[in-house]
C-alpha cells in the first residue's frame, strides 16, 4: 500500500498562504514558518504530519501528496480547514 510523509502549514487566507510560500521560496525554513504561523497543532513539530496512506487525509490533500513532486512546496491547497502549503518529504 502506498504511503507518504509530508509537512504542512495551515492558515485562514489564500493571501497569507501565498506570502508564506514566497518566504519559503526565498530561503526561509519551512519548519520555522510552520511553527510561527500554522493554526494546526502539527505546527509545533514544524508542520510534520508523519506517515499516512491514501484516504487518511482530506481528498484535496491526498491528490497533491500522492501525485506532486517531492521536496517542493505545493499550494495554496484549499480544504474545509483553510489554506495549506504542503511539502511531500517521502512517498512509496
DRENSE-461320 format. One record per residue: residue number from 1; residue in one letter; x, y, z of N, C-alpha, C in turn. Coordinates in Angstrom, 1 decimal, padded with zeros to 4 digits. Layout:
% residues N
@nr=NUM&rest=A&n_X=X&n_Y=Y&n_Z=Z&ca_X=X&ca_Y=Y&ca_Z=Z&c_X=X&c_Y=Y&c_Z=Z .
...
//
This chain:
% residues 92
@nr=1&rest=X&n_X=000.8&n_Y=-001.2&n_Z=000.0&ca_X=000.0&ca_Y=000.0&ca_Z=000.0&c_X=000.9&c_Y=001.3&c_Z=000.0 .
@nr=2&rest=X&n_X=000.5&n_Y=002.2&n_Z=-000.7&ca_X=001.2&ca_Y=003.5&ca_Z=-000.8&c_X=001.2&c_Y=004.2&c_Z=000.5 .
@nr=3&rest=X&n_X=002.3&n_Y=004.9&n_Z=000.8&ca_X=002.3&ca_Y=005.8&ca_Z=002.0&c_X=003.2&c_Y=007.0&c_Z=001.6 .
@nr=4&rest=X&n_X=003.0&n_Y=008.0&n_Z=002.4&ca_X=003.8&ca_Y=009.3&ca_Z=002.2&c_X=004.0&c_Y=009.9&c_Z=003.6 .
@nr=5&rest=X&n_X=005.1&n_Y=010.7&n_Z=003.6&ca_X=005.3&ca_Y=011.6&ca_Z=004.7&c_X=005.3&c_Y=013.0&c_Z=004.1 .
@nr=6&rest=X&n_X=004.6&n_Y=013.9&n_Z=004.9&ca_X=004.5&ca_Y=015.3&ca_Z=004.4&c_X=004.5&c_Y=016.2&c_Z=005.6 .
@nr=7&rest=X&n_X=004.7&n_Y=017.5&n_Z=005.4&ca_X=004.5&ca_Y=018.5&ca_Z=006.4&c_X=003.7&c_Y=019.6&c_Z=005.7 .
@nr=8&rest=X&n_X=003.0&n_Y=020.4&n_Z=006.6&ca_X=002.1&ca_Y=021.4&ca_Z=006.0&c_X=002.0&c_Y=022.6&c_Z=006.9 .
@nr=9&rest=X&n_X=001.5&n_Y=023.7&n_Z=006.4&ca_X=001.2&ca_Y=024.9&ca_Z=007.1&c_X=-000.2&c_Y=025.2&c_Z=006.8 .
@nr=10&rest=X&n_X=-001.0&n_Y=025.4&n_Z=007.8&ca_X=-002.4&ca_Y=025.8&ca_Z=007.7&c_X=-002.7&c_Y=027.2&c_Z=008.1 .
@nr=11&rest=X&n_X=-003.3&n_Y=028.0&n_Z=007.2&ca_X=-003.6&ca_Y=029.4&ca_Z=007.5&c_X=-005.0&c_Y=029.6&c_Z=007.0 .
@nr=12&rest=X&n_X=-005.6&n_Y=030.8&n_Z=007.4&ca_X=-007.0&ca_Y=031.0&ca_Z=007.1&c_X=-007.3&c_Y=031.7&c_Z=005.8 .
@nr=13&rest=X&n_X=-006.2&n_Y=032.3&n_Z=005.2&ca_X=-006.4&ca_Y=033.1&ca_Z=003.9&c_X=-005.4&c_Y=032.7&c_Z=002.9 .
@nr=14&rest=X&n_X=-005.9&n_Y=032.7&n_Z=001.6&ca_X=-005.1&ca_Y=032.4&ca_Z=000.5&c_X=-003.9&c_Y=033.4&c_Z=000.4 .
@nr=15&rest=X&n_X=-004.2&n_Y=034.7&n_Z=000.7&ca_X=-003.2&ca_Y=035.7&ca_Z=000.7&c_X=-002.0&c_Y=035.4&c_Z=001.6 .
@nr=16&rest=X&n_X=-002.4&n_Y=035.0&n_Z=002.8&ca_X=-001.3&ca_Y=034.7&ca_Z=003.8&c_X=-000.5&c_Y=033.5&c_Z=003.3 .
@nr=17&rest=X&n_X=-001.2&n_Y=032.5&n_Z=002.8&ca_X=-000.6&ca_Y=031.3&ca_Z=002.3&c_X=000.4&c_Y=031.6&c_Z=001.2 .
@nr=18&rest=X&n_X=000.0&n_Y=032.5&n_Z=000.2&ca_X=000.9&ca_Y=032.9&ca_Z=-000.8&c_X=002.1&c_Y=033.6&c_Z=-000.3 .
@nr=19&rest=X&n_X=001.9&n_Y=034.5&n_Z=000.7&ca_X=003.0&ca_Y=035.3&ca_Z=001.3&c_X=004.0&c_Y=034.3&c_Z=001.9 .
@nr=20&rest=X&n_X=003.5&n_Y=033.4&n_Z=002.7&ca_X=004.4&ca_Y=032.4&ca_Z=003.4&c_X=005.1&c_Y=031.5&c_Z=002.4 .
@nr=21&rest=X&n_X=004.5&n_Y=031.1&n_Z=001.3&ca_X=005.1&ca_Y=030.3&ca_Z=000.2&c_X=006.3&c_Y=031.1&c_Z=-000.3 .
@nr=22&rest=X&n_X=006.1&n_Y=032.4&n_Z=-000.6&ca_X=007.2&ca_Y=033.3&ca_Z=-001.1&c_X=008.3&c_Y=033.3&c_Z=-000.1 .
@nr=23&rest=X&n_X=008.1&n_Y=033.5&n_Z=001.2&ca_X=009.1&ca_Y=033.5&ca_Z=002.2&c_X=010.0&c_Y=032.2&c_Z=002.1 .
@nr=24&rest=X&n_X=009.3&n_Y=031.1&n_Z=002.0&ca_X=010.0&ca_Y=029.8&ca_Z=002.0&c_X=010.8&c_Y=029.7&c_Z=000.7 .
@nr=25&rest=X&n_X=010.2&n_Y=030.1&n_Z=-000.4&ca_X=011.0&ca_Y=030.0&ca_Z=-001.7&c_X=012.2&c_Y=031.0&c_Z=-001.7 .
@nr=26&rest=X&n_X=012.1&n_Y=032.0&n_Z=-000.9&ca_X=013.2&ca_Y=032.9&ca_Z=-000.7&c_X=014.2&c_Y=032.5&c_Z=000.3 .
@nr=27&rest=X&n_X=014.1&n_Y=031.3&n_Z=000.8&ca_X=015.1&ca_Y=030.7&ca_Z=001.7&c_X=014.7&c_Y=030.5&c_Z=003.2 .
@nr=28&rest=X&n_X=013.5&n_Y=030.9&n_Z=003.6&ca_X=013.1&ca_Y=030.7&ca_Z=005.0&c_X=012.8&c_Y=029.3&c_Z=005.2 .
@nr=29&rest=X&n_X=013.1&n_Y=028.7&n_Z=006.4&ca_X=012.9&ca_Y=027.3&ca_Z=006.7&c_X=011.4&c_Y=027.0&c_Z=006.9 .
@nr=30&rest=X&n_X=011.0&n_Y=025.9&n_Z=006.2&ca_X=009.6&ca_Y=025.5&ca_Z=006.2&c_X=009.1&c_Y=025.3&c_Z=007.7 .
@nr=31&rest=X&n_X=009.9&n_Y=024.6&n_Z=008.4&ca_X=009.6&ca_Y=024.2&ca_Z=009.8&c_X=009.4&c_Y=025.5&c_Z=010.7 .
@nr=32&rest=X&n_X=010.3&n_Y=026.4&n_Z=010.5&ca_X=010.2&ca_Y=027.7&ca_Z=011.2&c_X=008.9&c_Y=028.4&c_Z=010.9 .
@nr=33&rest=X&n_X=008.6&n_Y=028.5&n_Z=009.6&ca_X=007.4&ca_Y=029.2&ca_Z=009.2&c_X=006.1&c_Y=028.4&c_Z=009.8 .
@nr=34&rest=X&n_X=006.2&n_Y=027.1&n_Z=009.8&ca_X=005.1&ca_Y=026.3&ca_Z=010.3&c_X=004.9&c_Y=026.6&c_Z=011.8 .
@nr=35&rest=X&n_X=006.0&n_Y=026.6&n_Z=012.5&ca_X=005.9&ca_Y=026.8&ca_Z=014.0&c_X=005.4&c_Y=028.2&c_Z=014.3 .
@nr=36&rest=X&n_X=005.7&n_Y=029.2&n_Z=013.5&ca_X=005.3&ca_Y=030.6&ca_Z=013.7&c_X=003.8&c_Y=030.9&c_Z=013.3 .
@nr=37&rest=X&n_X=003.4&n_Y=030.2&n_Z=012.1&ca_X=002.2&ca_Y=030.7&ca_Z=011.5&c_X=001.0&c_Y=029.6&c_Z=011.4 .
@nr=38&rest=X&n_X=001.4&n_Y=028.3&n_Z=011.5&ca_X=000.3&ca_Y=027.3&ca_Z=011.2&c_X=-000.7&c_Y=027.2&c_Z=012.4 .
@nr=39&rest=X&n_X=-002.0&n_Y=027.2&n_Z=012.0&ca_X=-003.0&ca_Y=027.1&ca_Z=013.0&c_X=-003.3&c_Y=025.6&c_Z=013.4 .
@nr=40&rest=X&n_X=-002.6&n_Y=024.7&n_Z=012.7&ca_X=-002.7&ca_Y=023.2&ca_Z=013.0&c_X=-001.8&c_Y=022.9&c_Z=014.2 .
@nr=41&rest=X&n_X=-002.2&n_Y=022.0&n_Z=015.0&ca_X=-001.4&ca_Y=021.5&ca_Z=016.1&c_X=000.0&c_Y=021.0&c_Z=015.6 .
@nr=42&rest=X&n_X=000.0&n_Y=020.5&n_Z=014.4&ca_X=001.3&ca_Y=019.9&ca_Z=013.9&c_X=002.3&c_Y=021.0&c_Z=013.7 .
@nr=43&rest=X&n_X=001.9&n_Y=022.3&n_Z=013.7&ca_X=002.8&ca_Y=023.4&ca_Z=013.5&c_X=003.9&c_Y=023.4&c_Z=014.6 .
@nr=44&rest=X&n_X=003.6&n_Y=022.9&n_Z=015.8&ca_X=004.6&ca_Y=022.8&ca_Z=016.8&c_X=005.7&c_Y=021.8&c_Z=016.5 .
@nr=45&rest=X&n_X=005.5&n_Y=020.9&n_Z=015.6&ca_X=006.5&ca_Y=020.0&ca_Z=015.1&c_X=007.0&c_Y=020.4&c_Z=013.7 .
@nr=46&rest=X&n_X=006.9&n_Y=021.6&n_Z=013.4&ca_X=007.4&ca_Y=022.1&ca_Z=012.1&c_X=006.4&c_Y=021.7&c_Z=011.0 .
@nr=47&rest=X&n_X=005.2&n_Y=021.4&n_Z=011.3&ca_X=004.2&ca_Y=021.0&ca_Z=010.3&c_X=004.2&c_Y=019.5&c_Z=009.9 .
@nr=48&rest=X&n_X=005.1&n_Y=018.7&n_Z=010.6&ca_X=005.3&ca_Y=017.3&ca_Z=010.3&c_X=004.0&c_Y=016.5&c_Z=010.6 .
@nr=49&rest=X&n_X=003.5&n_Y=015.9&n_Z=009.6&ca_X=002.3&ca_Y=015.0&ca_Z=009.7&c_X=002.6&c_Y=013.5&c_Z=009.9 .
@nr=50&rest=X&n_X=003.9&n_Y=013.2&n_Z=009.8&ca_X=004.3&ca_Y=011.8&ca_Z=009.9&c_X=003.9&c_Y=011.0&c_Z=008.6 .
@nr=51&rest=X&n_X=003.7&n_Y=009.7&n_Z=008.8&ca_X=003.4&ca_Y=008.8&ca_Z=007.7&c_X=001.9&c_Y=008.5&c_Z=007.6 .
@nr=52&rest=X&n_X=001.4&n_Y=008.5&n_Z=006.4&ca_X=000.0&ca_Y=008.2&ca_Z=006.2&c_X=-000.3&c_Y=007.7&c_Z=004.9 .
@nr=53&rest=X&n_X=-001.4&n_Y=007.0&n_Z=004.7&ca_X=-001.8&ca_Y=006.4&ca_Z=003.5&c_X=-002.9&c_Y=007.1&c_Z=002.8 .
@nr=54&rest=X&n_X=-003.2&n_Y=006.7&n_Z=001.5&ca_X=-004.3&ca_Y=007.4&ca_Z=000.8&c_X=-005.6&c_Y=007.2&c_Z=001.6 .
@nr=55&rest=X&n_X=-006.4&n_Y=008.3&n_Z=001.6&ca_X=-007.7&ca_Y=008.3&ca_Z=002.3&c_X=-007.6&c_Y=008.7&c_Z=003.7 .
@nr=56&rest=X&n_X=-006.4&n_Y=008.9&n_Z=004.3&ca_X=-006.4&ca_Y=009.3&ca_Z=005.7&c_X=-006.5&c_Y=010.8&c_Z=005.8 .
@nr=57&rest=X&n_X=-006.2&n_Y=011.5&n_Z=004.8&ca_X=-006.4&ca_Y=013.0&ca_Z=004.8&c_X=-007.5&c_Y=013.4&c_Z=003.9 .
@nr=58&rest=X&n_X=-007.9&n_Y=014.6&n_Z=003.9&ca_X=-009.0&ca_Y=015.1&ca_Z=003.0&c_X=-008.6&c_Y=014.9&c_Z=001.6 .
@nr=59&rest=X&n_X=-009.5&n_Y=014.7&n_Z=000.6&ca_X=-009.2&ca_Y=014.4&ca_Z=-000.8&c_X=-008.3&c_Y=015.5&c_Z=-001.4 .
@nr=60&rest=X&n_X=-008.5&n_Y=016.7&n_Z=-001.2&ca_X=-007.7&ca_Y=017.8&ca_Z=-001.8&c_X=-006.2&c_Y=017.6&c_Z=-001.4 .
@nr=61&rest=X&n_X=-006.0&n_Y=017.2&n_Z=-000.2&ca_X=-004.7&ca_Y=016.9&ca_Z=000.4&c_X=-004.0&c_Y=015.7&c_Z=-000.3 .
@nr=62&rest=X&n_X=-004.8&n_Y=014.6&n_Z=-000.3&ca_X=-004.3&ca_Y=013.4&ca_Z=-000.9&c_X=-003.9&c_Y=013.5&c_Z=-002.4 .
@nr=63&rest=X&n_X=-004.7&n_Y=014.3&n_Z=-003.1&ca_X=-004.4&ca_Y=014.5&ca_Z=-004.5&c_X=-003.0&c_Y=015.1&c_Z=-004.7 .
@nr=64&rest=X&n_X=-002.7&n_Y=016.0&n_Z=-003.9&ca_X=-001.3&ca_Y=016.7&ca_Z=-004.0&c_X=-000.2&c_Y=015.7&c_Z=-003.5 .
@nr=65&rest=X&n_X=-000.5&n_Y=015.2&n_Z=-002.3&ca_X=000.6&ca_Y=014.4&ca_Z=-001.7&c_X=000.9&c_Y=013.1&c_Z=-002.5 .
@nr=66&rest=X&n_X=-000.1&n_Y=012.5&n_Z=-003.1&ca_X=000.2&ca_Y=011.2&ca_Z=-003.8&c_X=000.5&c_Y=011.4&c_Z=-005.3 .
@nr=67&rest=X&n_X=000.6&n_Y=012.7&n_Z=-005.8&ca_X=000.9&ca_Y=012.9&ca_Z=-007.2&c_X=001.9&c_Y=014.0&c_Z=-007.4 .
@nr=68&rest=X&n_X=002.1&n_Y=014.9&n_Z=-006.4&ca_X=003.0&ca_Y=016.0&ca_Z=-006.5&c_X=004.5&c_Y=015.7&c_Z=-006.4 .
@nr=69&rest=X&n_X=005.3&n_Y=016.6&n_Z=-006.8&ca_X=006.8&ca_Y=016.5&ca_Z=-006.8&c_X=007.3&c_Y=016.5&c_Z=-005.4 .
@nr=70&rest=X&n_X=008.2&n_Y=015.6&n_Z=-005.1&ca_X=008.8&ca_Y=015.6&ca_Z=-003.7&c_X=009.7&c_Y=016.8&c_Z=-003.4 .
@nr=71&rest=X&n_X=009.7&n_Y=017.1&n_Z=-002.1&ca_X=010.6&ca_Y=018.2&ca_Z=-001.6&c_X=010.4&c_Y=019.6&c_Z=-002.3 .
@nr=72&rest=X&n_X=009.2&n_Y=019.8&n_Z=-002.7&ca_X=008.8&ca_Y=021.1&ca_Z=-003.3&c_X=007.6&c_Y=021.6&c_Z=-002.5 .
@nr=73&rest=X&n_X=007.5&n_Y=022.9&n_Z=-002.4&ca_X=006.3&ca_Y=023.5&ca_Z=-001.7&c_X=005.1&c_Y=023.6&c_Z=-002.6 .
@nr=74&rest=X&n_X=004.0&n_Y=022.9&n_Z=-002.3&ca_X=002.8&ca_Y=023.0&ca_Z=-003.1&c_X=001.8&c_Y=023.8&c_Z=-002.4 .
@nr=75&rest=X&n_X=001.0&n_Y=024.5&n_Z=-003.2&ca_X=-000.1&ca_Y=025.3&ca_Z=-002.6&c_X=-000.2&c_Y=026.7&c_Z=-003.1 .
@nr=76&rest=X&n_X=-001.2&n_Y=027.4&n_Z=-002.7&ca_X=-002.2&ca_Y=027.0&ca_Z=-001.7&c_X=-003.1&c_Y=025.9&c_Z=-002.1 .
@nr=77&rest=X&n_X=-003.4&n_Y=025.0&n_Z=-001.2&ca_X=-004.4&ca_Y=024.0&ca_Z=-001.4&c_X=-005.5&c_Y=024.3&c_Z=-000.4 .
@nr=78&rest=X&n_X=-006.7&n_Y=024.5&n_Z=-001.0&ca_X=-007.9&ca_Y=024.9&ca_Z=-000.2&c_X=-008.6&c_Y=023.6&c_Z=000.2 .
@nr=79&rest=X&n_X=-008.9&n_Y=023.5&n_Z=001.6&ca_X=-009.7&ca_Y=022.5&ca_Z=002.1&c_X=-010.8&c_Y=023.1&c_Z=003.0 .
@nr=80&rest=X&n_X=-011.6&n_Y=022.3&n_Z=003.6&ca_X=-012.6&ca_Y=022.8&ca_Z=004.6&c_X=-011.9&c_Y=023.4&c_Z=005.8 .
@nr=81&rest=X&n_X=-010.6&n_Y=023.2&n_Z=006.0&ca_X=-010.0&ca_Y=023.7&ca_Z=007.2&c_X=-009.3&c_Y=025.1&c_Z=006.9 .
@nr=82&rest=X&n_X=-009.1&n_Y=025.4&n_Z=005.7&ca_X=-008.4&ca_Y=026.6&ca_Z=005.3&c_X=-007.5&c_Y=026.4&c_Z=004.1 .
@nr=83&rest=X&n_X=-006.3&n_Y=027.1&n_Z=004.1&ca_X=-005.4&ca_Y=027.0&ca_Z=003.0&c_X=-004.1&c_Y=026.4&c_Z=003.5 .
@nr=84&rest=X&n_X=-003.6&n_Y=025.5&n_Z=002.8&ca_X=-002.4&ca_Y=024.7&ca_Z=003.1&c_X=-001.3&c_Y=025.0&c_Z=002.2 .
@nr=85&rest=X&n_X=000.0&n_Y=025.0&n_Z=002.7&ca_X=001.2&ca_Y=024.7&ca_Z=002.0&c_X=001.6&c_Y=023.3&c_Z=002.3 .
@nr=86&rest=X&n_X=002.0&n_Y=022.5&n_Z=001.3&ca_X=002.3&ca_Y=021.1&ca_Z=001.6&c_X=003.7&c_Y=020.9&c_Z=001.0 .
@nr=87&rest=X&n_X=004.5&n_Y=020.1&n_Z=001.8&ca_X=005.8&ca_Y=019.6&ca_Z=001.3&c_X=005.8&c_Y=018.1&c_Z=001.5 .
@nr=88&rest=X&n_X=005.9&n_Y=017.4&n_Z=000.4&ca_X=006.0&ca_Y=015.9&ca_Z=000.5&c_X=007.4&c_Y=015.5&c_Z=000.7 .
@nr=89&rest=X&n_X=007.7&n_Y=014.9&n_Z=001.8&ca_X=009.1&ca_Y=014.5&ca_Z=002.1&c_X=009.5&c_Y=013.1&c_Z=001.7 .
@nr=90&rest=X&n_X=008.5&n_Y=012.2&n_Z=001.6&ca_X=008.7&ca_Y=010.8&ca_Z=001.2&c_X=007.4&c_Y=010.2&c_Z=000.6 .
@nr=91&rest=X&n_X=007.6&n_Y=009.3&n_Z=-000.3&ca_X=006.4&ca_Y=008.6&ca_Z=-000.8&c_X=006.9&c_Y=007.3&c_Z=-001.3 .
@nr=92&rest=X&n_X=006.1&n_Y=006.2&n_Z=-001.1&ca_X=006.4&ca_Y=004.9&ca_Z=-001.5&c_X=005.2&c_Y=004.2&c_Z=-002.1 .
//
